[in-house]
């Protein structure tokens, strides 16, 4: 699939949006994103650290750690220790520090820490008054299967609903990732029938297979 194929239009509020880094690395037009959103209330939320784990908002100082975690979770040999790996589909990087910093201009990150170790990250990208998109959802490969992802996704859903007044969350998943799609099905996410193009830029990785594109999932909150 490519960005010019009308059979697989990109997700969003316009048929063929210019990409703005958000979600799975896509881009939106300036006018598509919810303008002037106030994250101040959400940023004060901290999950009690009764088990040594803390979920908190991200700051610019966390950008490098977020990028390293996303790359470990999805790309290269290190990612093969977990089940979220895309190493058979894509080479190269998933993201980098500069890209994460750019995302922070229009998106919001929640991080799960165990002491000083970053174990998980998730990104919330406001699209309009009632919808946000989840992206950059990553868990340390060696710790996958321990419920970290479930805990972080639940936190993101709570923040989106209670603090951002969202009525639904959307996400994009590579259509080849049947195991990941099944995971989201178990969490209440369903296909919308929309698809989205994979960005044609080496900044997001080097395709190892043909026909890369996203299915779009949505979950009412």
Secondary structure as UniProt FT lines:
FT   TURN            3..4
FT   HELIX           6..8
FT   TURN            15..16
FT   TURN            23..25
FT   HELIX           30..32
FT   TURN            35..36
FT   HELIX           40..43
FT   TURN            50..51
FT   STRAND          53..57
FT   HELIX           60..62
FT   HELIX           63..74
FT   HELIX           76..79
FT   TURN            80..81
FT   TURN            83..84
FT   TURN            87..89
FT   STRAND          90..91
FT   HELIX           97..103
FT   TURN            104..106
FT   STRAND          108..114
FT   TURN            115..116
FT   STRAND          117..126
FT   STRAND          131..139
FT   HELIX           141..143
FT   TURN            144..145
FT   HELIX           148..158
FT   HELIX           159..163
FT   STRAND          168..174
FT   TURN            175..176
FT   HELIX           178..186
FT   TURN            187..188
FT   STRAND          190..197
FT   HELIX           202..204
FT   STRAND          206..207
FT   STRAND          213..220
//
